[in-house]
Amino acid sequence: MIWNMLFHIDEIKKWSLVIGNINNFLNEIKKQPHHIYVIVNADAVAGIMEKNLRLQEVIHVLSTQGVYFEFCRIALRGHAIQEADLPIEIKVIPSGIKRIVELQMDGYAYIKP
């Protein structure tokens, strides 16, 4: 079995909850195969610029554990965040909502803390 998960975050205040959920899930499945995507849109994209959230460090660590972070280009533009300022572990996608639908159509479980 491969665990296919999609975490959706659109609120900056939910970052700690999402990261906690991902860590808890990874601890539960141990080393079982998994694909975990975190789709980030709306105000949540601004979290990457918040020093107190330490998201860049967390994203780096989780990306080494098979977690993929995808940020919505539309939301980044809306928050005046330059793609070049993002860590290399973050993939910029044209539309967060479209990507969520694609992953759900591919059978990914949708989680929105």
C-alpha positions in Angstrom: 0.0 0.0 0.0 1.2 3.5 -0.8 -0.2 6.3 1.3 -1.3 9.2 -1.0 -2.1 12.3 1.0 -2.9 15.8 0.1 -2.8 18.5 2.8 -4.4 21.8 1.9 -3.4 25.0 3.8 -4.9 28.4 3.0 -4.6 30.2 6.4 -1.2 31.3 7.8 -2.4 30.5 11.3 -2.8 26.8 10.4 0.9 26.1 9.6 1.7 24.6 13.0 -1.4 22.4 12.8 -0.5 21.2 9.3 3.1 20.5 10.2 2.0 18.6 13.3 -0.5 16.5 11.4 2.2 15.6 8.8 4.7 14.7 11.5 2.1 12.6 13.4 1.2 10.8 10.2 4.8 10.1 9.2 5.4 8.7 12.7 2.3 6.4 12.4 3.2 4.9 9.0 6.9 4.6 9.9 8.8 3.8 6.6 5.8 2.7 4.6 5.7 4.1 1.0 4.0 7.4 0.7 3.4 10.5 -1.4 2.5 13.5 0.6 1.7 16.8 -1.0 1.1 20.1 0.8 -0.7 22.5 -1.5 -0.4 26.1 -0.2 -2.5 29.0 -1.4 -4.3 32.1 -0.3 -2.8 33.8 2.9 -0.8 30.7 3.9 1.9 31.5 1.3 2.9 34.4 3.4 4.0 32.0 6.1 7.2 31.3 4.2 8.4 34.8 4.9 7.6 34.7 8.7 10.9 34.1 10.6 9.1 32.9 13.8 7.4 30.0 11.9 10.8 28.6 10.8 9.0 27.1 7.8 12.0 27.1 5.6 13.8 24.8 8.0 10.7 22.6 8.5 10.1 22.4 4.7 13.7 21.3 4.2 13.5 18.5 6.7 10.1 17.2 5.6 11.1 17.3 1.9 13.8 14.8 2.8 11.1 12.5 4.1 9.0 12.4 0.9 6.8 15.5 1.5 6.3 17.8 -1.5 5.4 21.5 -1.0 3.6 23.3 -3.8 2.8 27.0 -3.6 0.2 28.7 -5.8 1.7 31.3 -8.1 -1.5 33.4 -8.0 -1.3 33.6 -4.2 2.4 34.4 -4.3 1.8 37.3 -6.7 -1.1 38.5 -4.5 1.3 38.7 -1.5 4.2 40.2 -3.6 6.4 37.2 -2.9 9.0 36.5 -5.5 9.5 32.9 -6.7 13.3 33.5 -6.6 13.0 34.1 -2.8 11.6 30.6 -2.1 13.6 27.7 -0.9 14.5 25.2 -3.6 12.3 22.6 -2.0 9.2 24.5 -2.9 7.6 24.0 -6.3 5.5 26.9 -7.7 2.4 25.8 -9.4 0.0 27.9 -11.6 -3.1 27.3 -9.5 -3.5 25.7 -6.1 -7.1 24.9 -6.6 -6.6 23.2 -9.9 -3.8 21.1 -8.4 -6.0 20.0 -5.5 -8.6 18.8 -7.9 -6.0 16.9 -10.0 -4.6 15.1 -7.0 -8.1 14.2 -5.7 -9.0 12.9 -9.2 -5.8 10.7 -8.9 -7.1 9.2 -5.6 -5.2 11.3 -3.0 -6.9 11.7 0.4 -7.8 15.3 1.0 -6.9 16.7 4.5 -7.6 20.3 5.5 -6.8 20.9 9.1 
